């Protein structure tokens, strides 16, 4: 069985949880199927010329250019495309995130009026949404370029099934499904509905919804996300399969040391976006500090631009107990798991929640929102609704004050995550492939 995977390659400064999940699953799948993976570029590579239309429009020089300049062969014959995408992009990102305006980009892409007309004609034919203006935000152009490059590469690949991970690869998957009449599996690691604060009015949401309607099977990373796909995206539950992510054990040493902190450290690890609940974390900190003062609140994660915590209500009251480290690499994050005393995850909406699973693996107690996939796995860890900040604080205080409770939470969580493995996840994906291919 030959599988073409359109996925994300883990890179410590870009892809975070999605990249970890894709690599973990694909590494396991490569042992049971003939797998080729096409990754978007995971480094800040500048593409000098972007003269890519559909494959029918490419001359021989441009095809050679793709082979030499736009692609890199990586381990096991997989391919990395020189199109840098961000899997956590949302349609609500600011104008400052755009690289070029419309006229500049059109001029860079096409030197003649005839080519401009051809480009526009191909867009209308190939992309099923009028509102997806590829000459607008740069990410739309990158997706168009990525799709055309995947199209060209696929012409020289053999595959029986297509597996596309997250929305930026979905249109490429649809194109390959239609052109080659191959089954399409979409893997949903996150949803635009979550990223933009439970709204359905965005072009990314439209792509996700359309792609799900075209897919043969949609894989969700949790029951929680299955429910959203069914209720918000209108897809029948019969077409959705839940497959949990697993733990990717880091290739550096983890010290499961006993903590002797004089200061009790509460960790928040996640992107500083609305769905992660940073405002609720600040409120939780205020509740905790009403009872005890020997506490520090540590936050790691990248936000949009400069994160202005001082604008969050209540921050001024906890500022002296607060430490923001910004983005940290994976080995540094695991060191923080070791150094802190509890992970607090008050997510408004969390499709999976890799940090909770990693923290449990290292032996860090976890308090989290039930609006997460991780809560389905860590069944016995303390939980509270994101808005119930007082209950969150009470859980944290109990862990601080009761050593036996802390030990039980650690033991229970380790037992719960012991059932996870990428081999188990890959075997479930393989069964989906076999069903679609009638094997």
Secondary structure, DSSP 4 states (H G I P E B T S, - for coil): -EEEEEE----TTTTHHHHHHHHHHHHHHTTTSEEEEEEEE-S-PPPS------GGG--HHHHHHIIIIIEEE-GGG-EEEEEE--TT--TT--GGG-SS-HHHHHHHH-SSHHHHHHHHHHHHHH-S-TT--TTSSHHHHHHHHHHHHHHHHHTT---SEEEEESGGGHHHHHHHHHHHT-EEEEEES--HHHHTTS---SHHHHHHHHHHHH-SEEEESSHHHHHHHHHHH---GGGEEE--------SS----PPP--SSEEEEEES-SSGGGTHHHHHHHHHHHHTT-SSEEEEEE---SSS--GGGSTTHHHHGGGEEEEE---HHHHHHHHHH-SEEEE--S-BSS-HHHHHHHHHT--EEE-SSBSHHHHSTTS-B--TT-HHHHHHHHHHHHH-HHHHHHHHHHHHHHHTT--HHHHHHHHHHHHHHHTT-
